[in-house]
Amino acid sequence: MDPKGSKRPVEEEGTAQSSTELPPVGTRRTSVRNLSCWHGKPDQKSCRNYLNSGLPRRVLHYKRGEWTDFPESAREAIIDGFRLQMPCMAVFFGCQLMVVDLLCMVMSNSMTNKHASVAWIDEADRCFFPWLSFDGGADEPSEQISGPVRPQAYSVPAPQMVTEVIAVDGIGPPALEANILNLQRDSVSFALMEKLFLLGMPSFVEPENVVCICECVPEDTNGQVQYQAFESQLRSMREKRGNANAKHLWFGSTTQEILRILTYGFGSAVAPTAGAAFGSGIYLTPQHRPFSSVNLCSVDGNGVQCMLLCQVILGNMEQVRPGSLQNSPSSDEYDSGVDDHAAPTCFVVWASHANTRIHPRCVFIFRLPPDLQEYFFDLSDVRFDKNPIRKVPDFKRLSDPVSEPTFSLHA
């Protein structure tokens, strides 16, 4: 069935609206070699669809016999992934984590493993539809289940991996599997994480506001390399300083950025906070203060927000005063920054160290009512204040915990 408000191409499904030859070797996304998509092996026609397409302007999924547009937040994430030459990416579809694979033209629900067809229309109004359209109820809500979720992406740069269209057997596995473990709501692990989150939030944030919690499990090649680099830095810092000063800290950001972190790691995904109050770096908040990162988290159309709990190597910290333009340690004596040694509310990891000194441990997905969202967003945040010299607001007026809760994860 036609997508709402759009015309289907005259020729067969799976082809562009106008005939276009494959771009010559050496141009963007020239061809596909040694790829497999999340749902299975891509055929030659799907490969040509991906290669011939311009930047998508509409992305659709097949539901109940008709093509329906993706929600805006998911659409923007998919377009962003296409722009970065990522055939496969993870996006939030409401409260569900979906793996969208443009190469196989399918999306999969990471929790239920249900699938549905995906299509798109590019900026030149060319339509790209699969040969066979199916609806497996991928976007239907379900009871939370526990188990490894493995949305696959491709860590090899596109100019290296996209070299030749082939339609033969033996297409190898993808280079990267991003692994996260959904914690069951009635499990001890979930209860521990939920308590940690709620202890650092105002009293009016309740357990039902926590949608789900996922633990990062670095089992794929890319994740293992990143984790080994973090472990190496941990040992090196202990030898250098005597104490690595490793802490669990919160990182709030947009959903798209957090998904990129889960796929590619911290250093390659996160842009430093240029021109902010405490210099240009990655800003994190103390373990007992997740509430102070809420207004850094984007809100999707369903009111869902994401936050990361990270293990961070701080080493020797130097005080960074408001208004600083610092973007690296002031001397070899220091490794990271802090706003106040006595009562820290913000830690700074310089961008050059983010890849080896910050390791994501858990993803917290939560939903706040509109009035609570407005309450949090009305709080001024010194990190993005246009005039950072002003007095830092006192966030402790928000039912700050009496004592810092203890929390431990195996490194």
N, C-alpha and C positions, 0 to 999 in steps of 0.2 A: 504494500500500500504506500502511496506517496507520503513523504514527510509533510507535516502540517505546514502549509504556506509555501511549498516549494514544488517545482516541476521535476518529474523523473526524466532521465535521459532517454532518448529515442532508442539507442542501441541496447545491447544486452546488459544485464546486471553484471557488476564486476568490472565495467569499463568506464572510462572517463566520458564526459559529455561530448568532448571533441577529441578527435584522434590526435595523439601526441606521441612522437617517437621517444625512446629512452634517451635521456641526456647523455652527452659524450662522457667518456671516462675522464675523471678528474674534477667533475662538477659535483655539487652537493648531492648526497645520497644517490651516487651513481648506480649502485646495484647491491645485491644481497648475496652474501656467501657465508657458509658455516653458521647459519642462524636457525634457531627453532623458536617458535613462539610459545607463550605460556600454555596455550590450549593444545598444541601439537605442532606438526611440521607445516610450515606455510607452503602453499602451492605457487607456481610461477605467476598466475594471474594476480594473487594477493600481493606478491612482491612488486609486480608492475604497478598496481594501484598505489602502493606506498611511494614508489619511486617517481611516478608521474605527477603526483598530487602537489599542488601548492599548499600554502599554509591554510589549514582548515578555518572556516569562519562559523560553521555549524557542525556539531557532533551529535549524532543520534543513536538511540538504542531501540531494539525491536521489542515491543511490549504489547501483548494482547492483539496481535494482528496488525499493528500499525507502528510507524516510526515516530519516536518521541524525542524531543530535544533533551540533552543532558542538563542538569541544573547548572546555573551560571558558574559557580565556584569550581565544579568538576570540569566544565568545558574549558575554563581558563587554564586549569592545570594541565589538561590534555594538549591544548594548543601550545602551552609553554614547553611541554615535553617534546612535541613535534619540532618546535623551533630549535630545541637543543639536540635534535636528531636521536631521540629516544623512542624506538618503536613500541616499547612496553613501559608502563608506569602504573603506580598505585595512586588512587584518588579516593576521596571520601564522597560517597553518594548518599546524602542524608547522614545517617549514623552507621552506614555499612562501608567497610573498606573494600573497594573494588580494584581488581587488576584489569586494566584496559590494554589490550594488545592490538595495535593498529595493523601490525603485519598479518595477523590471522583474522582481523576484523571481528573480535569477540571480546566480551568482558566477562569476568568471573568473580563471584562473591567469595572473598577469602575465607569466610566463616562457614558457608554452606556448600561451597564448591559447585554452585549452580551457575549456568552460563546463559548468555544472550548475545545476539548478533549486534555488531556496531557498524555504523556507516558515517560518512561525513561529506560535507560540501565545502570545497575550497574557495579561496578568495576570487577565483575566476568563474565561480558558479558551476564548476564541474562536479558531478556527483559520483561518489565512489561507494558502491554497494556490494555486498558479498553475493556469491552465486546462490547460496541457500540461506534464508533467513529463519532464525528459530528463537523462541522465547522459552528459556528454562526457569524463569522466575528468579533471575539473579538479583533483582532489586527488592525482592520481597523480604520484609523483616522476619527474623527468626530468633528463637531462644539462643542465648549465647552458649557457645561450645568451646571446649578447650582443645588445643592442638596446634601444631606448627602451621603458620601461614607463610607461604612462599611465593610472593609476587616476584616474578623474574624480570630483570632489566638487563641492560648490556653495558658492562663497564668499559669495554674496549672502545676507544674513540671511533666515531663513525667513518672517517676517511680510511681507517685501517680495516674495519670489519665489513664495510659495504664496498665490495670490489667487483662482483660478478653475479648476475642472475643465473641461477641454476635450477633445474627442475628434475633432479635425480635423487635417488635415495642416498642416505648417509649424511644428511645435514645434521651437524653435531649439536650438542646441548649449548645453551647460552652460557656466557662467561660468569654471570652473576645471579645469585638467588638471595634476595633480601629476606631474612627470617625474623619473624616475630611470633611470640607465643601468647595467645589469648588466655588470660587467667579466668578460670571459672569463678562466678560470683560467690559461690559457697565454699571456696577453697581458703585455706589458711593464708596462702600468699596474697590473694586478693584482699582479704581482711586486713592484713598488715599494711599493704600499700594504701588502701583506702583510708585507714586510720592516720597514716602519715600525712596524706593529702589534707584530710579534714582538720587535723590538729593545727595546721598552718593556715586555715581559712577562717573567716568570720563565722560566728555561731549560726547564722542564718543559712549557711551552705550545708546541705544535708546529704546523707548517703544516696538518696534517689537522684541527686544532681550528677553523680558519677555514672557515665554511660558504660564505659568499659576501661579496663587497664590491660596493657600488653607489655610483656617483657621482651627486651631485645635479645635475640639469641644468635650470636655471630657464628653460624655454621657454614655459610658459603665461603668461597675463596676470598672474595673482596672483604667480607666481614672479618675473616680470620686474619688477613693481612693488617687491617686497621687495628684489630684488638692486640695483635702481637706488637705493633708499633707502640701502642699505648702501654702495654706491659713493659716493653723495653725502656720507655721513657720513665716509667715508675721506678724501675730498678736504678736507672741512671741518676734520677733525682735523689734517691735515697743515698747513693754512694757520694754524690756531690754535696748534699746539704745535711745528710744524717737523718733527715725526715722529709718525705715527699710532700707532706701536708695535703694529703688527698681527702677531698670532701665530696659529699653528695649535694649538688646544687640544682636549682630549677632554671629551665630555659623556656621562655615563652616566645612564640613567633607565629607566623602565618601557617596554616595547615599545609600549604604547598611546600614551604621551606622545611617543615618538619619531615614531610614525606621524602624530600630530597636527602635530608640528613640520614634517614633510615636506609636509603638506597646507596648513597655515595660517601657517607661520612661527614663529619662536621666541617673540616677545612674546605672541601670543595663545594659545599652547599651554601655556606653562610657568608654573607657580605658583612664586613665589620661596620660598626655603628659610627660612621664618620660624622664628625662635628658634634657629637653628643657631649654630655656634661663631663664625663671622666675620660675623655680621649677616644681614640678610634680602636675599638676592640670588640670582643664577644662579651656581652653582659649577662651575668647569672646572679640569682638571688639565693640567700641561705636556705638550707633544708627546712627550717621551721617557718619560712615566710613565702610559701607559694602564692599567697594572695597578692604580693607585690609584683607578680609577673602576669596577672590575669589581663591587665589592660594592654599587654603586648601581644596577646593571642587574638588572631582574627576570628570573626564569627561568621559561619556560613548561614545559608538561608533557613536552616533548621535550628539555629541557635547553638550549634555544636562548636566547641573550642578544643584545642589540643595544647598540651604542655609536656615537656620532656624532663625527666629526672636523670641527671647525668653524674657520672663519677669524674671529678676534675682534679688534676694535679696542679696545685697552687705554688708549691715550693716556698721561697721567701717572697713575701708580699711587701710592696711599697705603697704608701698612701698616695693616691691620685686625687688632687683637689678639684673641686668644681671649676669648670672653665678650661681645664687642661686640654692641650692639643697633642698629648702624648700618644704614640702609636707603637711603642716598643719599650722594653725595660730601660731605665735611665742609666743603669750600669750592670756589669756582670754579677753584681751582688744580689740582684733581684730577678724574679721570674714572672710575677704577675702583679696586678694592682688591686687595691681595696679602697673603698671610700672612707672607712673608719676602722682602725685596728681594734678599738675597744668595743664598739658596737656596730659591726659590719652589716650593711643592708644591700651592698652591691659589690660583686667581684668582677674583675676585668681580666680576661685572658687575651693576650695580644694575638692578632690574626695569624701571624707567622707561626704560632705555636698551637693553634686550635686543632689541627689534624692529629697531633700526637698527645695532647694533654686533656682533651675532652672526649669522653666515651659515653654515648647514650645508654641508659640502663632500662628505663621504663617509659612508656607512652601513656599519658593520662588523657582520656577523652571525656569531656564533661559538658553539661548543658545547664546554663543558668537562665532563669526567667528574665524577660526583658527589663524589668525594673532593677534586678540585681546587676545585669550587664551595664545598664546606665549608671548605676552607683559606682561600679568599678571604673568605668571609662571616664567618669567625671573627676576621678582622683588624678591630680597632676602628677606626672612622672618625670623626675629630674633627668632621666636618660634622654628624653626627647624634647625637653623644654627649649624653647627658642632663646630664653635668657637663663642659662644654667647657673648664673652667679646668684640667683635669688635663693632664699632660704628653702632647704629641702623640706617637703611636707612630712609631718609626723604620722607615718602609717601605723604606729602602735595604737592609735585610737581605735583600730579595728580589732578588737578582742584578740590581741596578740597572745600566743600561748605563754603560760606562766614560766615553763621551762622548756628547753629544746628537747624534743623527743629523740630517742636513740634509734638508729636505723643502721642496718648492716647488710650489704650484699657481698657475695663472694666475688673477689676481684677477678 
